[in-house]
């Protein structure tokens, strides 16, 4: 009886270690499918306001770096990914996934305001999210655009702080011009030959 229990315990331990090793080694699906799901999670975070422009810029920068690493790995191995390459990319995606979760569940949220400027800021974010989700924008393009959005948000906050919480007519015109410029840039990035998928 003792021997049977020891064999059973040993078999259970081996089964448990195999399933743990299997779940930690490779996530089901291809590298491309995993990247696509990450992009959808980022786009959803933008849409819901859970991700600020700065957080999105950082996440998309990390995704762009992952894409660069994948291209280098494929170039080094004749267009294919080795098992070691896939494992390294999976680890990198795990870190990005954890950061997406942290950024979406922290206290920071995107707020746009109630006026015309706020509505345009929200519309720009919706367009960026749609470009990410559809693959029309690469992670690098999205990161750069979110950096521009973050800069404009800081500029607007500085103007409001300097003028008692309100924007003057001249400041609103300046912000409108900058938003027009960014809107054209979003359009160009969504309609060029580069895609995120």
Buried (B, 14 or more C-beta within 10 A) or exposed (E): EEEEEEEEEEEEEEEEEEEEEEEEEEBEEEBEEBBBBBBEBBBBBBBEBBBBBBBBBBBBBBBBBBBEBBEEBBEEEEEEBEEEBBEBBBEBBEEBBEBBEEBBEEEEEBEBBEEEBEEBBBBBBEBBBBBBBBBBBBBBBBBBBBBBBBBBBEBBEEBBEEEEEEBEEEBBEBBEEBBEEBBEBBEEBBEEEEEBE
